[in-house]
Amino acid sequence: MSAKEEPSPEQASEMLRISLRTLLKKIDAGEIASHSAGSQRVIAITDVLAYRSVQRERAQRALRRMRDEADEMGLCV
């Protein structure tokens, strides 16, 4: 899929590994940019990839934080 392509909401939800319902809630909340083309919601691939990147970074930070806390508590070997 090239950067100019626009995945369907179903494709975008699969790319993000979230349900379609969750994707639509995130679009409605403004967490993922989209625009309307008639009655269809259109999401730019760049917006899907940007959201995925932000989510991965958040997950990595949370994992590092948990690992650091476990180290401080002496739980890691």
For each residue, the residues with C-beta under 8 A, 3 or more apart:
1: 5 7 45
2: 5 45
3: 45 46
4: 45
5: 1 2 45
6: 42 43 44 45
7: 1 11 12 15 43 45 48
8: 11 12
9: 12 13 20 23 24 27 41 43
10: 13 14 20
11: 7 8 14 15
12: 7 8 9 15 16 23 32 43 48
13: 9 10 16 18 19 20 22 23
14: 10 11 17
15: 7 11 12 48 52
16: 12 13 23 48 51 52 55
17: 14
18: 13 22 23 26
19: 13 22 23
20: 9 10 13 23 24
21: 24 25
22: 13 18 19 25 26
23: 9 12 13 16 18 19 20 26 27 32
24: 9 20 21 27 28 41
25: 21 22 28 29
26: 18 22 23 29 31 32 51
27: 9 23 24 30 31 32 33 34 41 43
28: 24 25
29: 25 26
30: 27 33
31: 26 27 51
32: 12 23 26 27 43 47 48 51
33: 27 30 43 44 47
34: 27 41 42 43 47
35: 41 42
36: 39 40 41 42
37: 40 42
38:
39: 36
40: 36 37
41: 9 24 27 34 35 36
42: 6 34 35 36 37
43: 6 7 9 12 27 32 33 34 47 48
44: 6 33 47 48
45: 1 2 3 4 5 6 7 48 49
46: 3 49 50
47: 32 33 34 43 44 50 51
48: 7 12 15 16 32 43 44 45 51 52
49: 45 46 52 53
50: 46 47 53 54
51: 16 26 31 32 47 48 54 55
52: 15 16 48 49 55 56
53: 49 50 56 57
54: 50 51 57 58
55: 16 51 52 58 59
56: 52 53 59 60
57: 53 54 60 61
58: 54 55 61 62
59: 55 56 62 63
60: 56 57 63 64
61: 57 58 64 65
62: 58 59 65 66
63: 59 60 66 67
64: 60 61 67 68
65: 61 62 68 69
66: 62 63 69 70
67: 63 64 70 71 76
68: 64 65 71 72
69: 65 66 72 73
70: 66 67 73 75 76
71: 67 68 74 75 76
72: 68 69
73: 69 70
74: 71
75: 70 71
76: 67 70 71
77:
